[in-house]
């Protein structure tokens, strides 16, 4: 496939010596090479027969996965969305247990990684509801991601050089230096036009849009997570996912080395590799999502067999809530199930008495109940995603 490659321009290097040792400052370069990213709004995409066949298989698998969970008895999508945010963060080497992440949704007393992953969950939730990918929606999703942890850069295009790898203070020996920030408005406008196309196979469209976004690297931080959120917006915009969210980042985790290598190849004018990675990751995502749904269905059946209560008892409504939100407070249960905090507390205590729930104080005022078996499933899902495929 013929695809435009990144070229480079040499620019003067200007930086403050603040925080540098004198030796480091003396070694700063006078110039650096920055990417000149080609426009792709009208680029032609030609797939070989083998890719087309595998693409059809992956697309059908995703459609069937989405349809099969449209009326699933387990409230699957919210939990799957959280799993996807965990995996997307894990690609950026942000890790935490499911318990700590979900507890961080309820209290400020949480570790840095857990809070960042919670922000990624909020971003993924927005991606699932946004209609259409544009520069403004990408800025909004980036703001959702970083407004709490880095408000000074959240939701705005960067105004300084960034680089991947190499030295901390300047781009010497960097693996890749994205384009100068003066090019960003035009590049984002071009990307928006590319995303609006309807003549490309959906997974191919998503792969190329994602790779172009990562090459542009429009933000000072959070580009990887925002770029993967863009994929979800595009899949929903094109109608491939309507009812649920494909855990694509979990699929990418199984091919993480290939993923980063494919991004390098894309910049060199070889997009086939990122297309292949996305196709294989979509198939893997369907397999992992199907596994999680099946395990949750089994768990629901086991819980219902352990409960002895009247048919109209609140615990029967509480069980499906816990499958989509496995860490709750009595206030959350009262709001979700439209009941009183006292009734919610009684239902929670009843399930704790069976061993389905465990409770603990998160802080001086907040008591939370945890569905430990669901949290274990989420951790296992993350571990499965993190296992590299054998070469």
N, C-alpha and C positions, 0 to 999 in steps of 0.2 A: 504494500500500500504506500503510495506517495503521500507524504505528510510534511508540512513545513517544520524545519528544525529551529531551535534557538540559536541565535548568534550573540556576539558579545561586543560591548563598547567599553573603551577605557575611559575611566572618569577619575578626577582628582579626589583623593581621600582627605576628608576633613573630619577631625574628631577632637573631643576634649581629652586632655591627659588626666582628668580627674579620676582617681582610683588606680592609676597605673603607677608602677615603679618607674624610675628614671630609665632603667634599661629597656623596659617594655616600650616606653614612649619613644626612645631613640630608634627602636626597630620598627616603628609604624611605617607602613608603605606610603609612598607619595601618591600612587595611583592604584586603582583596582579595576578588575573587569567585571562588569555587570551585565546580566542577561538582557538581550533585546528579544522580546517574546513576539512571535508572529501572530497575526490575526487568523482566526479560524472560523469566523461566522459563516463563510461560504465554502469551507474546505470540503473536498469530496472524500467519501468513505467507500472503499471497495473491499469486500470481504471474500476470502477464498471459500471453496465448497466445504472444507472441513470445519472452519469456524462457523459457517452458516448453520451447519447441521447441529453442532454442539450448542450454538446460540438458541436454536429452536427448542432443543431439549431443556435448557436452563429456563427459558422464558415460560414454557409450558409448566415446568415444575413450580415456578414462583406463582403463576396464576392459580394452579390447583391448591397450593399452600394457602394463598390468600382466601380463596373461595371456601376451602374446607374449614376455616376458622371463623367464617362470617357468622355462623350460628352455633358456635361451640358452647357447650354447657359450662366450660371453665372460662371465666373472664380473662382471656389470655393476653390481649393486646397491651394493657398497661404494664404487665410484668415483662413482656417481651421488649417493650420500649425501654424499660429500665435496664434489661440485660444488654441491649444494644448500646446504651450509653456507657455501661461498664466496659464493654469491649472496645468501643471507640477510644475511651480514655486509656485503656490498657495499651493500645497501639502507641500512645504518647508516653508510655511507661508510668502512667498514673494508676496505681493499684490500691485497692482496699477491699475488705470483706463486704459482702452484701449486707450483713448486719450493721456495720459501721456507716455504710453509705445511707441506708434507709433510716437509721437513727439520726443521721445528720439532717434529714429532711424535717425532723421534729424539733431539733435543738441547735443552738449556736455552739454548744460545747462538743466540737468534733474536730478531727484532724484535718490538716490542709488538703490532703488528697481526697478525703471523703467529701469535703465541701466543694472542691472543684468538680468532682464527678456528679454531685447533685446538680450543679450548674449545667453540666453537660446533659443531664436528664431533662432539665427544663428546656434546654435548647432543642433536644430531640422531640419533646412534646410540641413545641412550637412548629418544628419542621413537619410534624404529622398533620398539622391543621392549616398551614399556610397554603394559599392558592397561588401558585405561580412563583417562579424563581426570578428575581430581579436584583439589581444592585441594592436597592433599598431594603428588600427582604433579607439579603445577606448581611447588610449592616445591622439590621434589627436582630437577627439570630446571633451575631457576634456580640452585640450588646447584652443579650440575655445570658450568654456564656460568661462574660468577664465583668459585668457591671459591679459585682460585689468584690471580686478579687483584684481587679485592675481597672477601675473606672476611668482612669486617665487615657486609656487606649481603647476602651470598649466602644464598639459601634462606629469607629472612624477608620478611614484608610490611613495607613502608616505615612509618616512624614520623615522617615529616616531609612537608611540602608538596613537590610537584614541579611543574614547569611546562614547557611546550614553547614555545621562542622567547622573545623579550623580553630583559629584563635578566639579567645573570649572578647578581646577589645577591638579587633579589626579583622577584615575578611581574608587575611593571609592564610593560604592552604585550605580555604573553604571548599567543601564538596560542591556547593552551588550557591551563587549569589543572584537572587531574584532581581527583577528590573528596578531601575531607579523609580522613586515614588512619583516623579513627575509624569511617568507613563501610565500610572494606575487608572485614572478616570477613563482614558480611551480603551485600555485593555478590558476593563470591567464592562464597558458598553459593548465591546465586541463579544465578550463571554455571554452577556445577557441575550444578544442576538442569536448566538449559537444555541443556547438553552431553549430558546423559543422555537427552534426548528421542529418539524414533525415528520421529516423524511428519513429519519435514522431509526434502526432497531433500538428499542428502549435501553437495554443493558449496555449496548455500545455507546449510545448517547450519554448515559450516566458516567461510563468509564472515561470518555474523552473530556466531558465537562469537568469532572473531578480532577483529572490530570492537568488540565489547563488552569484550573483554579489554584492548584498546588504550585504550579510553575509561576503564576503571577504572584502568589504569596502576598495578598493585599494588606494583611494585618501585621502588626508588630508581634502578636502572639495569637495562639488559638486557631491557626490556619488549618491544621489537620482535622480537628474536631468539627470546625465549621464546614470544611470541604466534604466531610462524610455526611453531615446534616444536609448539605446541598443535594447529595445523592438521593436522600429520602424525599425531599421536596420534588425532585424530578421524577422519581418513580411514581409518586402519587399524581403529579401533574399529568403524566403520560398515561395514567390509568392501569399501570401494572400492579400496583398495590392499592386497594380501595378499603379493605376491612381491617388490615393489620399492618404491622411494620416488619419488613424483612430484616433479620439480624445479620446484615451484610458485614458489619465490622467483625463479628465473631467468625465469619467465613474468611475475612482478610487476615485475621490473626493466625490461621492455619498456614498461610502462605506469606508471612510477614516479610521474609527476606526477598521473595519474588516481587512483592508489592513495591518495596522501595527501589529495587533494581528496575522494575517496569517504569516507574516514574522517571528514572534517569534515561531510560531508553526512549520514552516519549519525548523528552527534551531534545534528543538527538535525531528526531524525525522518524522514530520506529514505534508507532502506537499499538502494534499488534500485541505486544506483551501485556500492556495494561488492559486491553480488551480481554485477553485470555485469563488474566488474573481475576477480573470481575466476573466472567462467566463461571469459572471454577468456584469462586467464592460464593456466588449466588446458589449454586447447587449445594455447596457445603452448608450454607445458611439455612436452606430448606431442610436439610437433614437434621441439623441441630435444633431448629425450631420445632420440627415434628417430634423429636425426642422429648423436648421440654413439655410440649402440650400433652403427650401421652403420659409422662410422669405425673403431671398435675392432675390429669383425669383419674389416675390410679389413686393418688393421694386424697382427692376429694371423696372417692368411694370409701376409702379406709376411714376417713374422719366421720363420714355419715354413719358408718357402721359402729362407731364408738360412742355416738351420742344417743341418749335416750331422753327425748323431750316431746312435748305435744307438737302436733303438726304446725301450729301457728306460733311456736316459740321463736324468739328473736335469734337464737343460735343458728337456725337454718338459714337466715339471711346473712349472718355473720361469716359463715364458712366461705361463700364465694367472694366476699369482700377480702378476706385474709389471703385468698389465692392470688389476688391482684395487688394487694397491699399488705405484705406480711409483717409489717411493724406499725402498730396503731396505738392511739391513746383512746380513752373513753370519750373524749370530746370529738375526735375524728369519727368514731363509730356512731355517735349520736347524730352528727351532721350527715354522714353518708346514708344512714338507715332511717333518718327522720324520726328519731326517738329521743327520750330523755337521757341525760348523762347517767342517772341512776340505773335505768334499764340497761343501758350499754354496759355499765360496770358489772351488773349481774350476769349478763351473757358472757362477758370476757372471763369473769371468775369461774363460770361453769365450764368453759372450754379449758381453762387452766387446770381445773380439777381433773379433767380427763387426760391431761398430759399433752394436749394439742398445742397449748400455749404456755409460754414461760414469761414472767414479768420481772421488771427491774426498774429502779429509779434512774432516769437519764440525768436529771439534775435535782435540785432541792424541791422543785414543784411539779416535775413531769414524770409520771409513771407510764411506762410503755409495755405493751404485750407483744411478744414475738412468736410467729409461727416458725419454729426452728427448722422444721422439715422443708419448708419452702425456701428458707435462707440457704439450707444445705444444697438444695437443687440449683439455686442461682450460683452458688460458689462452684458447684460441679460443672454447670454450664460454662462458666468463665474459664475453668481449668481445661475443659474440652476444647474451647476456642483457642486457648493459648498453646495447645500442643501442635508443634510443627509437623507438617506432613513429611514423610520420608522422601528424600530426593530420588 
